[in-house]
Amino acid sequence: MRLHRVLGSLLLVAAAGTFTVGATTVTKASPTRLDRVVPAPASVTSGGSAYRITDSTVIRVEDSPKGRRIGEYLAGVLRPSTGYRLPLVRWGSSGIQLRLTHGRFGAEGYRLDSGPQGVVITANEYAGLFHGIQTLRQLLPAAVEKDSVQPGPWLVAGGTVVDRPRYAYRGAMLDVSRHFFPVAQVKRYIDELALYKVNTLHLHLSDDQGWRIAIDSWPRLATYGGSTEVGGGEGGHYTKADYQEIVRYATSRYLEVVPEIDMPGHTNAALASYADLNCDGVAPPLYTGTDVGFSSLCVNKDVTYDFVDDVIRELAAITPGRYLHIGGDEAHSTPHDDYVKFMDRVQPVVAKYGKTVIGWHQLTGAHPAKGAIAQYWGLDDTDAAEKAQVVKAAQNGTGLVLSPADRVYLDMKYTEDTPLGQDWAGLVEVRRSYDWDPGNYLAGVPGSAVKGVEAPLWTETIVTSADIDYMAFPRLPGVAELGWSPAATHDWDTYKVRLAAQAARWEALGIGYYRSPQVPW
């Protein structure tokens, strides 16, 4: 009887929040607040009792292949750490429900409702359900990301999140040309991007230092042009099957792959592979340095356009996404008139094979095709005439993806002491990468012209997945928030607190990150 009275007393005080056992005070677990998510949701209404995931929880999914795959994805996140079976079912009104509906969520938005009976995620499209799952992950303790059973409890705060993205294009670029990254490393980065609702992976597949995609009609591009990298390593390339595996995996995480073949500059790997692509018919040696602007395709040779047509045709055939990036930056060795001539001939080739052109913003110095997108990588203090050229193109209908180098280039050093990266665009600490608004960054650009943002990661100094993680985190989540969250939620002082709370999740996932002194870790 005495034992029963003691236990009863413990339960009563535990309900109040804390209780004491011997000299130890135990705090009752409290769920993560709905407004602590990154990117910040469009609308949060907190209230009501939390839902607790237990060994009796089920996951209700749509009866379709995509619905079941999303359910299995969620179960794959939750099962290792909870130790629960979490079976997928077609019916039921409790547990975790993933439901399609005819709402006002758009292609990627969702609604998450949590209460004592369960969590319901509703969306118009499967992409919305997937993004809602990322929010659910962040509402659970960080230990949910671990691959072994953890103690829990697994609580989801009560209330409602209604969410949809500000911009349709929310990207990250990985340069696999300066240093080559195998398929498994690219998949790892895709998973990291998906956690923050990034929906585009831009792969920089060719440059002076390496050609990374097999082209059947020009096989030496990959076998010879892809045989080295910065510093003289062995390089590498993707077979078409490798590339299609990356595309498949990205698609399963609701990311669209945008392949880039940079031209007419940044082409030494191609020029070294085929002498005919050079104006003098002499192939240069392979290049392993980091200089830019010295190479150019021969604009006045017909074989150049045979080459371009073949490459775009083969790449478009294995790319289900809408876009194909043709580069166009730093073509310092191509006379301006030749540059314009080249771009005027190449853009229709992209359209012929069913893709929309993206190019770096120097494309606006030529004649951007109707519907083309220019990717702006200039600085805050870029020459006014160059900015005016971009603004004029946007006013005339060219879309913009914003990647200002001194804001969101993830290869820029955080501080002078950062062991990796470069500083030609300046030092980019965490606040600087977050504290700007894509909607008004370039004065005079119509709001409708801004399609979104992208965080490029160039890899002159980046060799391993650990290097990628260190330079991407903690800056990448901030860029993702700029692309997803309403402008009204944008506030550094509140964001840095939400960002700090992400650290435990990165540690659980094995993501090494830069501990910026600007963030209250």
C-alpha positions as CSV (number, residue, x, y, z in Angstrom):
1,M,0.0,0.0,0.0
2,R,2.8,2.4,0.9
3,L,4.4,1.7,-2.5
4,H,1.1,2.4,-4.3
5,R,0.8,5.8,-2.4
6,V,4.3,6.8,-3.4
7,L,3.7,5.9,-7.0
8,G,0.4,7.8,-7.0
9,S,2.1,10.9,-5.6
10,L,4.8,10.7,-8.3
11,L,2.2,10.5,-11.0
12,L,0.4,13.5,-9.7
13,V,3.4,15.7,-9.6
14,A,4.7,14.4,-12.9
15,A,1.5,15.6,-14.4
16,A,2.5,19.1,-13.2
17,G,5.8,18.9,-15.1
18,T,8.5,17.7,-12.8
19,F,9.1,15.2,-10.0
20,T,11.9,14.2,-7.8
21,V,13.3,10.7,-7.3
22,G,15.9,10.7,-4.6
23,A,18.1,13.7,-5.3
24,T,17.3,13.8,-9.1
25,T,14.7,16.1,-10.6
26,V,13.1,14.7,-13.7
27,T,11.6,17.1,-16.2
28,K,8.5,16.0,-18.1
29,A,9.2,15.9,-21.8
30,S,7.7,18.7,-23.8
31,P,7.3,18.7,-27.6
32,T,9.0,21.1,-30.0
33,R,6.9,24.2,-30.7
34,L,5.3,24.3,-34.1
35,D,7.0,27.6,-34.9
36,R,10.5,26.3,-34.4
37,V,10.7,24.8,-37.9
38,V,13.2,25.7,-40.6
39,P,12.1,27.0,-43.1
40,A,9.5,29.0,-41.1
41,P,6.0,27.9,-42.0
42,A,3.5,30.3,-43.5
43,S,1.0,30.0,-40.7
44,V,1.1,28.3,-37.2
45,T,-1.7,27.9,-34.8
46,S,-0.6,26.2,-31.6
47,G,-2.9,24.6,-29.0
48,G,-4.4,21.4,-27.7
49,S,-2.8,18.2,-26.5
50,A,0.2,16.7,-28.2
51,Y,0.2,13.4,-30.1
52,R,2.5,10.7,-28.9
53,I,3.9,8.1,-31.4
54,T,3.8,4.7,-29.7
55,D,4.2,1.0,-30.6
56,S,0.5,1.0,-31.7
57,T,0.9,3.9,-34.2
58,V,0.1,3.2,-37.8
59,I,0.7,5.3,-41.0
60,R,-2.3,5.7,-43.2
61,V,-1.4,6.3,-46.8
62,E,-3.1,6.8,-50.2
63,D,-3.7,3.6,-52.1
64,S,-1.3,4.4,-54.9
65,P,2.4,3.6,-55.6
66,K,3.4,7.2,-54.8
67,G,1.4,7.2,-51.7
68,R,2.9,4.0,-50.4
69,R,6.4,5.2,-51.3
70,I,5.9,8.4,-49.3
71,G,4.6,6.3,-46.4
72,E,7.6,4.0,-46.6
73,Y,9.9,7.0,-46.6
74,L,8.4,8.3,-43.4
75,A,8.4,4.9,-41.8
76,G,12.1,4.5,-42.9
77,V,12.9,7.7,-40.9
78,L,10.9,6.7,-37.8
79,R,11.4,3.0,-37.4
80,P,15.1,2.8,-36.6
81,S,15.0,5.3,-33.8
82,T,11.6,4.5,-32.3
83,G,11.9,0.7,-32.7
84,Y,8.2,0.6,-33.6
85,R,6.7,-1.3,-36.5
86,L,4.6,1.6,-37.9
87,P,2.7,-0.5,-40.4
88,L,1.3,1.2,-43.5
89,V,-2.5,0.9,-43.7
90,R,-5.3,2.2,-46.0
91,W,-8.0,2.9,-43.4
92,G,-8.2,4.5,-40.0
93,S,-8.7,7.8,-38.3
94,S,-5.8,7.8,-35.8
95,G,-2.0,7.5,-36.0
96,I,-0.2,9.4,-38.8
97,Q,-2.4,10.1,-41.9
98,L,-1.0,11.3,-45.3
99,R,-4.0,12.4,-47.4
100,L,-4.4,14.1,-50.7
101,T,-7.2,16.6,-50.9
102,H,-8.6,19.4,-53.1
103,G,-7.4,22.4,-51.1
104,R,-5.6,25.6,-51.6
105,F,-2.1,24.4,-51.0
106,G,-0.7,24.6,-54.5
107,A,1.7,22.1,-55.9
108,E,4.0,21.9,-52.8
109,G,2.0,23.2,-49.9
110,Y,0.5,21.2,-47.1
111,R,-1.5,21.3,-43.9
112,L,-0.4,19.5,-40.7
113,D,-2.9,19.0,-37.9
114,S,-1.7,17.4,-34.6
115,G,-3.8,16.4,-31.7
116,P,-4.1,13.6,-29.1
117,Q,-5.6,11.2,-31.8
118,G,-2.8,11.6,-34.3
119,V,-1.1,13.7,-37.0
120,V,-2.8,14.4,-40.3
121,I,-0.9,15.8,-43.2
122,T,-3.0,16.9,-46.2
123,A,-1.9,18.3,-49.5
124,N,-3.0,18.7,-53.1
125,E,0.0,16.9,-54.5
126,Y,2.5,14.2,-53.3
127,A,5.2,16.8,-53.1
128,G,3.2,18.6,-50.5
129,L,2.9,15.5,-48.4
130,F,6.6,15.0,-48.7
131,H,7.3,18.5,-47.5
132,G,4.9,18.1,-44.6
133,I,6.8,15.0,-43.6
134,Q,10.0,17.2,-43.3
135,T,8.1,19.5,-40.9
136,L,6.9,16.5,-38.9
137,R,10.5,15.3,-38.6
138,Q,11.6,18.6,-37.1
139,L,8.7,18.6,-34.6
140,L,10.0,15.3,-33.2
141,P,13.1,15.1,-31.0
142,A,16.4,15.2,-32.9
143,A,17.2,11.7,-31.8
144,V,14.5,10.5,-34.3
145,E,17.2,10.8,-37.0
146,K,19.4,8.2,-35.4
147,D,19.7,4.7,-36.8
148,S,19.4,2.9,-33.5
149,V,16.6,2.7,-31.0
150,Q,16.3,5.8,-28.7
151,P,14.3,6.3,-25.6
152,G,11.9,8.9,-26.8
153,P,9.1,9.9,-25.9
154,W,8.0,10.8,-29.4
155,L,5.7,13.8,-29.0
156,V,4.3,16.1,-31.7
157,A,2.9,19.4,-30.3
158,G,-0.8,20.1,-30.8
159,G,-2.0,22.6,-33.3
160,T,-2.0,23.3,-37.0
161,V,0.6,24.3,-39.6
162,V,-0.6,25.6,-43.0
163,D,2.3,26.1,-45.4
164,R,3.3,26.7,-49.0
165,P,6.4,28.1,-50.6
166,R,7.1,31.7,-51.6
167,Y,9.1,30.6,-54.7
168,A,8.7,27.6,-57.0
169,Y,12.5,27.3,-57.6
170,R,14.5,26.6,-54.4
171,G,17.8,25.2,-55.5
172,A,21.3,24.1,-54.6
173,M,24.2,23.5,-57.0
174,L,26.9,21.0,-56.6
175,D,30.0,21.4,-58.7
176,V,31.2,17.9,-59.5
177,S,33.7,19.1,-62.2
178,R,36.4,20.7,-60.0
179,H,36.3,17.6,-57.8
180,F,34.2,14.5,-58.7
181,F,31.7,13.2,-56.2
182,P,30.4,9.6,-56.6
183,V,26.7,8.8,-56.7
184,A,26.5,7.9,-53.0
185,Q,27.9,11.3,-52.0
186,V,25.4,13.1,-54.3
187,K,22.6,11.1,-52.7
188,R,23.7,12.1,-49.3
189,Y,23.5,15.8,-50.3
190,I,20.1,15.2,-51.8
191,D,18.8,13.9,-48.5
192,E,20.2,17.0,-46.7
193,L,18.6,19.3,-49.2
194,A,15.2,17.5,-48.9
195,L,15.1,18.1,-45.1
196,Y,14.8,21.8,-45.8
197,K,12.3,21.6,-48.7
198,V,14.9,22.4,-51.4
199,N,13.4,21.2,-54.7
200,T,16.1,21.6,-57.3
201,L,19.6,20.0,-57.6
202,H,21.7,21.8,-60.2
203,L,24.7,19.6,-61.2
204,H,27.6,21.4,-62.8
205,L,28.7,18.6,-65.0
206,S,31.5,20.1,-67.1
207,D,34.3,22.6,-66.7
208,D,38.0,23.1,-67.5
209,Q,39.0,20.5,-64.9
210,G,36.7,17.7,-65.8
211,W,33.8,16.4,-67.9
212,R,31.5,14.2,-65.8
213,I,28.7,12.8,-67.9
214,A,29.1,10.0,-70.5
215,I,28.1,11.1,-74.0
216,D,27.9,8.1,-76.4
217,S,28.5,10.1,-79.6
218,W,31.6,11.8,-78.0
219,P,33.0,9.1,-75.7
220,R,36.4,10.8,-75.0
221,L,34.6,13.6,-73.2
222,A,34.1,11.3,-70.2
223,T,36.9,8.8,-70.5
224,Y,39.7,11.4,-71.2
225,G,38.2,14.7,-70.3
226,G,36.8,13.3,-67.0
227,S,40.1,11.6,-66.0
228,T,41.4,14.4,-63.8
229,E,40.3,17.1,-61.4
230,V,41.7,20.1,-59.4
231,G,45.1,19.1,-58.0
232,G,45.6,16.2,-60.4
233,G,43.4,13.5,-58.8
234,E,41.9,10.7,-60.9
235,G,38.6,12.5,-61.4
236,G,35.8,10.3,-62.6
237,H,32.5,10.5,-64.5
238,Y,28.9,9.3,-64.3
239,T,27.7,6.7,-66.7
240,K,24.3,7.3,-68.1
241,A,23.0,4.7,-65.6
242,D,24.7,6.6,-62.7
243,Y,23.2,9.8,-63.8
244,Q,19.7,8.3,-64.1
245,E,20.1,6.8,-60.6
246,I,20.9,10.3,-59.2
247,V,17.8,11.6,-61.1
248,R,15.6,8.7,-59.7
249,Y,16.8,9.3,-56.2
250,A,16.3,13.1,-56.4
251,T,12.8,12.5,-57.8
252,S,12.0,10.2,-54.8
253,R,12.9,13.2,-52.6
254,Y,10.9,15.6,-54.8
255,L,13.9,17.4,-56.2
256,E,14.3,18.2,-59.9
257,V,17.8,17.7,-61.4
258,V,19.1,20.6,-63.6
259,P,22.2,19.4,-65.5
260,E,24.7,22.1,-66.6
261,I,27.1,21.9,-69.6
262,D,29.1,25.1,-69.3
263,M,29.9,26.8,-72.6
264,P,31.4,28.4,-74.6
265,G,34.0,29.0,-71.9
266,H,34.9,26.7,-69.1
267,T,35.4,24.0,-71.8
268,N,39.1,22.9,-71.5
269,A,38.1,19.3,-70.7
270,A,36.1,19.1,-73.9
271,L,38.8,20.9,-75.9
272,A,41.5,18.5,-74.6
273,S,39.3,15.5,-75.6
274,Y,38.7,16.5,-79.2
275,A,41.1,18.6,-81.2
276,D,38.5,19.5,-83.8
277,L,36.7,21.7,-81.2
278,N,39.7,24.1,-81.2
279,C,40.0,26.8,-83.8
280,D,43.6,25.8,-84.5
281,G,42.8,22.0,-84.5
282,V,45.2,21.4,-81.6
283,A,44.0,19.9,-78.4
284,P,45.4,21.6,-75.2
285,P,46.6,19.5,-72.3
286,L,44.2,18.5,-69.5
287,Y,44.0,21.2,-66.8
288,T,44.1,20.8,-63.0
289,G,44.4,24.4,-61.8
290,T,41.8,26.8,-60.7
291,D,42.1,29.8,-63.1
292,V,39.1,30.8,-65.1
293,G,38.3,32.5,-68.4
294,F,41.0,31.0,-70.6
295,S,39.1,28.5,-72.7
296,S,36.5,28.7,-75.5
297,L,34.8,26.5,-78.0
298,C,35.5,27.6,-81.6
299,V,32.3,29.5,-82.4
300,N,32.8,29.7,-86.2
301,K,33.3,25.9,-86.7
302,D,30.3,23.8,-87.8
303,V,31.6,20.9,-85.8
304,T,31.1,22.9,-82.6
305,Y,27.3,22.9,-83.2
306,D,27.3,19.2,-84.1
307,F,29.0,18.7,-80.7
308,V,26.5,20.9,-78.9
309,D,23.5,19.3,-80.5
310,D,24.7,15.8,-79.7
311,V,25.5,16.6,-76.0
312,I,22.2,18.4,-75.5
313,R,20.2,15.7,-77.2
314,E,21.7,12.9,-75.2
315,L,21.5,14.8,-71.9
316,A,17.9,15.9,-72.5
317,A,16.9,12.3,-73.2
318,I,18.0,11.2,-69.7
319,T,16.7,14.3,-67.9
320,P,13.0,14.3,-67.1
321,G,13.1,17.8,-65.6
322,R,12.2,21.0,-67.4
323,Y,15.5,22.7,-67.5
324,L,18.9,22.4,-69.1
325,H,21.7,24.9,-68.0
326,I,24.1,26.1,-70.7
327,G,26.4,28.1,-68.4
328,G,27.7,31.1,-70.3
329,D,29.8,32.7,-67.5
330,E,33.3,34.0,-67.6
331,A,33.7,33.5,-71.3
332,H,36.6,35.9,-71.3
333,S,38.3,34.2,-74.3
334,T,35.2,34.5,-76.5
335,P,34.8,37.9,-78.3
336,H,31.5,39.4,-77.4
337,D,30.0,39.2,-81.0
338,D,31.0,35.5,-81.0
339,Y,29.4,35.0,-77.6
340,V,26.1,36.4,-78.8
341,K,26.3,34.3,-82.0
342,F,27.0,31.2,-80.0
343,M,24.1,31.7,-77.6
344,D,21.7,32.6,-80.4
345,R,22.5,29.2,-82.0
346,V,22.6,27.1,-78.9
347,Q,19.4,28.2,-77.2
348,P,17.1,26.9,-80.0
349,V,18.9,23.5,-79.7
350,V,17.8,23.3,-76.0
351,A,14.2,24.1,-77.1
352,K,14.4,21.5,-79.9
353,Y,14.9,18.8,-77.3
354,G,12.1,19.9,-75.1
355,K,13.9,21.8,-72.4
356,T,13.9,25.4,-71.1
357,V,17.2,27.3,-71.1
358,I,18.9,28.4,-67.9
359,G,22.2,30.3,-68.1
360,W,24.3,32.4,-65.8
361,H,23.3,36.0,-65.9
362,Q,25.8,36.9,-68.7
363,L,23.2,35.3,-70.9
364,T,21.4,38.7,-70.6
365,G,24.2,40.2,-72.6
366,A,23.1,38.2,-75.6
367,H,19.5,37.5,-76.6
368,P,17.8,35.4,-73.9
369,A,15.2,33.1,-75.5
370,K,11.6,33.5,-74.6
371,G,11.0,31.8,-71.3
372,A,14.7,31.5,-70.5
373,I,16.0,31.9,-66.9
374,A,19.1,33.8,-66.0
375,Q,21.0,32.9,-62.8
376,Y,22.4,36.0,-61.2
377,W,25.7,35.4,-59.4
378,G,26.9,39.0,-59.1
379,L,27.7,40.8,-55.9
380,D,26.0,43.6,-53.9
381,D,28.5,46.0,-55.5
382,T,28.5,44.5,-59.0
383,D,29.0,47.1,-61.8
384,A,25.8,49.1,-62.3
385,A,25.8,48.6,-66.0
386,E,25.9,44.8,-65.6
387,K,23.0,44.9,-63.1
388,A,21.1,47.2,-65.5
389,Q,21.5,44.6,-68.2
390,V,20.0,41.9,-66.0
391,V,17.2,44.2,-64.8
392,K,16.3,45.1,-68.4
393,A,16.1,41.4,-69.4
394,A,13.9,40.7,-66.4
395,Q,11.6,43.6,-67.4
396,N,11.4,42.0,-70.8
397,G,10.3,38.6,-69.6
398,T,13.5,36.7,-68.6
399,G,13.1,34.9,-65.3
400,L,15.7,35.2,-62.6
401,V,17.1,32.8,-60.1
402,L,19.1,34.7,-57.5
403,S,22.5,33.3,-56.4
404,P,24.5,36.4,-55.3
405,A,28.0,35.2,-54.7
406,D,28.6,37.4,-51.6
407,R,25.4,36.1,-50.1
408,V,24.8,32.4,-51.0
409,Y,27.9,30.9,-52.6
410,L,28.5,28.2,-50.1
411,D,32.2,27.9,-51.1
412,M,33.0,31.3,-49.7
413,K,34.9,31.3,-46.4
414,Y,32.9,32.2,-43.3
415,T,35.9,34.1,-41.8
416,E,39.6,34.6,-42.7
417,D,40.4,31.5,-40.6
418,T,38.0,29.1,-42.4
419,P,40.2,26.2,-43.6
420,L,38.2,25.5,-46.8
421,G,36.8,27.7,-49.5
422,Q,37.6,31.0,-51.2
423,D,37.2,34.7,-50.5
424,W,37.1,36.4,-53.9
425,A,33.5,37.4,-53.3
426,G,34.2,38.3,-49.6
427,L,33.7,36.5,-46.3
428,V,30.1,35.2,-45.9
429,E,29.1,34.5,-42.3
430,V,25.7,33.0,-41.5
431,R,23.8,36.2,-41.0
432,R,25.0,37.7,-44.3
433,S,23.9,34.6,-46.2
434,Y,20.4,34.9,-44.6
435,D,19.8,38.6,-44.1
436,W,18.6,39.7,-47.6
437,D,15.3,39.6,-49.5
438,P,15.2,38.0,-53.0
439,G,12.1,40.0,-53.7
440,N,13.9,43.4,-53.6
441,Y,17.5,42.5,-54.1
442,L,17.8,43.9,-57.6
443,A,16.0,47.3,-57.9
444,G,13.7,47.5,-60.8
445,V,13.2,43.8,-61.3
446,P,9.4,42.9,-61.4
447,G,8.5,40.6,-58.5
448,S,7.0,38.1,-61.0
449,A,10.5,37.7,-62.7
450,V,12.1,36.3,-59.5
451,K,11.6,32.5,-59.8
452,G,13.6,31.7,-56.7
453,V,17.0,31.3,-55.1
454,E,19.9,28.8,-55.4
455,A,22.9,28.2,-53.2
456,P,25.9,27.1,-55.4
457,L,28.8,25.1,-53.9
458,W,31.9,25.3,-56.1
459,T,34.5,22.7,-55.2
460,E,38.0,24.0,-55.9
461,T,38.8,23.2,-52.2
462,I,35.9,20.7,-51.5
463,V,36.9,17.1,-51.7
464,T,34.8,15.0,-49.3
465,S,31.2,14.8,-48.0
466,A,32.5,16.2,-44.7
467,D,33.8,19.3,-46.6
468,I,30.4,19.7,-48.3
469,D,28.6,19.5,-44.9
470,Y,31.0,22.0,-43.2
471,M,30.5,24.7,-46.0
472,A,26.7,24.1,-46.4
473,F,25.8,24.0,-42.8
474,P,24.6,26.3,-41.2
475,R,24.2,28.5,-44.3
476,L,22.1,26.2,-46.5
477,P,19.0,26.1,-44.3
478,G,18.9,29.9,-44.4
479,V,18.9,30.0,-48.1
480,A,16.2,27.4,-48.1
481,E,14.1,29.6,-45.8
482,L,14.6,32.6,-48.2
483,G,13.1,30.4,-51.0
484,W,10.2,28.9,-49.0
485,S,9.0,31.2,-46.2
486,P,6.9,34.3,-46.5
487,A,8.8,37.6,-46.5
488,A,6.9,38.6,-43.3
489,T,8.6,35.8,-41.3
490,H,12.1,37.0,-42.2
491,D,13.8,38.1,-39.0
492,W,17.4,37.3,-38.1
493,D,16.9,37.4,-34.3
494,T,14.2,34.8,-34.3
495,Y,15.8,32.8,-37.1
496,K,19.1,32.3,-35.3
497,V,17.3,30.7,-32.4
498,R,15.5,28.3,-34.7
499,L,18.7,27.6,-36.5
500,A,20.6,26.8,-33.3
501,A,17.9,24.2,-32.4
502,Q,18.8,22.4,-35.7
503,A,22.3,21.5,-34.4
504,A,21.2,18.5,-32.4
505,R,19.5,17.1,-35.6
506,W,22.7,17.6,-37.7
507,E,24.7,15.8,-35.0
508,A,22.2,12.9,-35.0
509,L,22.5,12.7,-38.8
510,G,26.3,12.9,-38.7
511,I,26.5,16.3,-40.3
512,G,29.5,18.3,-39.3
513,Y,28.9,22.0,-39.3
514,Y,30.6,25.4,-38.6
515,R,29.7,26.7,-35.2
516,S,29.3,30.3,-36.0
517,P,29.6,32.7,-33.1
518,Q,26.6,34.5,-34.5
519,V,24.3,31.7,-33.6
520,P,23.3,30.8,-30.0
521,W,24.1,27.1,-30.2
